[in-house]
Amino acid sequence: MKNTSKISTCLRMNAVKCIIAAGILTPAPAIAGPWTLEAGRTYNKPAINFFSGDSSFGPDQEGFENFEDLNFTYYNETGITDNLSFIASIPIKDISRTDRNAAGVAVTNSTSGVGDIDVGLRYNLSKGPFVVAVQGLFKAPYAYDSDDSLPLGNGQEDFEGRFQLGRGFGKAGYFVAEAGYRFRSGAPSDEFRYLLEYGIDVGKSVYLRSKLDGILSINNDTPQAQANGNPTLPLAFDLAKLELTAGYKFNKTWAIEFTGTPNLYGDNTLTGTNFQLALILQL
């Protein structure tokens, strides 16, 4: 009886160790940072965003009153293999800019349509205890007219390489750190990109997430080039945003999220806050 009891205790202890190990290696949400999806699985996030800004980090443009961006964005990740995921993001935008002319009259210009489309791949290099991945992204500016007086994008192709590092801590959540370089063709400056992320489950259904998402200009833009009329698309700028998310999981398939993302600090770009309401569908 004593030997049987010892064996049972040992088995229970090993089971607990396995559960703890699984918790450490698994992020709180189903998808984040360097984690890739299993082959055939998909993560879908249709979201409504609203951004508004009426001042700038740095000197304000003369006569500028306000800029607004209302958009519907569909984000998708699909597992090609267990270690390789496909990424796509497609925004449908309605943007407007209001300026006060020399006579003091407010004039509003607006544009709507499909904005810059992002496509990319994420490849997992290590599954733990630190999860490591590399990601490549291409920004396709082909769905709009960049010569509009208020364009939806700058009309330039972007190529980004990113290194991603993450670790899950079971009930204590997960942490992600990312660093990347974005090559921007044409006149705009290249950029260094960085991100710090922390997320945690609060009970069985509620989860919280925060991100510090930053851009640092390399300042290799073409000085004599003329910027377009979109105040969120200068040739060179610095920007750091703080993303705060609260989500509710209905089940393993469906969830809903609300996110507020204020622009914390920057240079040569707008202040303001983005608000997002999103559905999550995982298949």
N, C-alpha and C positions, 0 to 999 in steps of 0.2 A: 504493500500500500504506500509506504514511504517513497519507494522508487517511482511508482506511478505518479504520485503527487509532484515529485521533482521534475519528471518529464513534462507533466501538464504545465507546471509553472514556467519551465524553459520555453515551451512552445508559445505560451501566452506572451512571454517577454520578447521573443523573436517577432511575433506578430505585431506587437506594439512598436518595435524598432522599425519594421517595414512600413507601418503606417506613418511614423514620424518622418522617415526618409522620403516617403511619397509626398508628404506635405511640404517638405523643404524644397523639393524639386519642382513643385507645381505652383504656378502663379495664381493669385486670387481670382482674376477674371480668366475667361477661356483664352483670350488672346492679348498679348502685350509684348512690346519690345522684341527680344530675340527669339521668343517662342514661335515655332512654326506649327502649322496644322497637320494633322494626319492626312494621308493621301485620300482625296475625295471629299474631305470635309470643307465647309465654307463658313465664313463669318461675314455677315451682311449688316451694314449700318446706314440706313437712310436717315438723313438728318436735315432739320430746318435751322438755319443760322441767321442771326441778325446782328450786324455790326454798325455802330454809329460813332463818329468822331468829329469834333468841332475845333480841335486845336492840335498843335504839333509839338513834338520834341525838337526844340530848336525854333528858329524864326518862323512865324506864320506867313503864309502866302497872302499878299495884299488882296483884300476883298473876299477872302475865303470865309464861308459861313459854316458849312456842314457837308459831311460825306456819309452816305448810307449804303450798306450792302446787304440785301436780303437774298438768300440763296438756299436752294435745295441741293444737297450733295449726297451722292450715293458712293459709299466706300465698301470695297469687297476684298477679302483675302480667300484664296482657294489653295488647298493642299495639292500640289502636283505629285510629290512624294512626301514621305514623313519628314524629310529634311529640307524640302524646297517648297516655298509658297509663292503664289502669284499675287500681286497687289495692284489694285486699280481704284482711282478716285475720279468721279465725274461731277462737276458742279454746274448747276443751271442758275444763272445770276440775274438779278435786277438791281443795278447800281444807280445812284444819283448823286450829283454834286450841286450845291447851291453857293453862288457867289453874289456879292453886292457890287453892282457896277458903279461907274463914276457919278451917276445921277442918284445913287442910293437905292436903286431898285433891285430886289432879290431876283436873280435869274437861276433857274434850275435846269440842268442838263442831265439826261438819263440814257442808259443803255441796258439792254437785256439780251440774254442768250447763253450759250454754253461757254464756260471759261476754260482755263488751262486744265488739260486732262493729264493725270499722273498715272504711269504704269511702271511696274517694277518687279523685282524678284528678291526674296530673302532666303538665304541659305544658312542652315544651322551647322555650326562647326563642333559644338560641344553641348551635351545635354545636362551636365552637372558635375559637381554641385553648382558651379557657375555655368550658366547657359550663355553661349557665345554664338553670334551670327554676324554675317555681313549682308548688306543690302545695297542693291543698285536701283536707281530710280531715274526715269526719263519724263520730262515735262513736255507735253505736246501742245503747241499753241495754235493749232490749225482750225479751230472751230469758230473763230471770230475774226473781225477786221481790226487789226492793231492800229489802223490809221483813223479810227473813229476819234472824235474830239474827246470822248470819255471812253477809252477802250476797256475791255474786260480783262486784258492782260497786256504784257509788253511785247508780245509777238516773238519772243526769243526762246529757242530750245535750251533747256537746262538738263545737265547730267550730274547726278549726285551719287557718291559712294559713301557708305556709312558703316561704322563698326558699332555693334550693339552687345552690351553685357548685362546680364540679369541674374537674379537669384530669388528663389522663393523661400519664405521662412514659415511655412505652414500657417498657423492661426495668426502669426504676426505680420502677414501680408507678403509683399514682394517689393523688390527695388530694381530699377533699370537705370543704366547710364549709357548714353549714346554720343558719338562724335562723328562728324562727317564733313565732306568738302563738296560744295556745289559749284560746278563750272557752268557759267552762264554765257552763252554765245552772244556775239554782237557787243553793243555798247555797255550793258549793265556790268557792275562789278561782280566778281566771284565772291563766294561766301563760305565762312566756316559755320557749321551748324552744330548745336549741342542740345542735349535734353537730359533732364533728371526726372525720374518718375517714381512715385510710391503709391501703392494701392493696397487695400485691405478689405476683407469681408467683415461686415458687422452683423452677426447672426447669419441665418440661412438665406435670407433674401436680399438684404441691403448691402451695398458695397460703396466704398469711397475711393477716389483717386485724385492725385494732384500731380501736375507736371510743370516744370520750369523749362520752357521751350525758347531757345535763343538763336539769334542770327547775328554774326559779326561780319561786317563787310571787309573784304581784302583790300578795298580801295584801289582796284586796278581798272576802274571804269574809264570810259572815254570822255574827258572833261567837256569837249566841245559839242558833244551830242546833246540834243534837246530832249528833255523828259516829256512824257505824254501828260494828259490832263488828269490822270488818275492819281490822287495824292498818296495812295497806298503802294505805288509802284515807282518810286524814285530810282535813279540809276545806282545809287549806293546808299545804304542805310544800315543802322544797327537797331535791333529790337529784341526785347525779352518779354515773354508773355507767361502769366501764371494761370494754368488751367485747373479749375476746381470742379470735380464731378461727383454727383450722387446718383446711384443707380439702384433699380429694384428688379430682381429676377423673379419673373412669374413661374418659370420652370427652367429646365436645362436648355430649352430652345429659345424662349422669348425673354427680353428684358427691355426696360425703358431707362433713359438717362437724361439728366438735366445738367448742363455745364455752363459755368460763367468763366470767361477768359478776359481779364483786363490786361491791357498793355502796361507793363510795369515801368519800363524805362527804355530809352532808345535815343536815336539821333537821326534827324532828317526824315521822319515819318510821323504818322498820326498817333495821337493818344486815342483812347476809346476802349470800349468793352464789347466783346462778342458773346451773345447768348445762344445756346444751342439746345434743341429738344430732339432726341434721337431714339429710334427703335433699334433693338439688336435682335437679329435672327441668326441662330447657329444651327447648321444642318450637318 
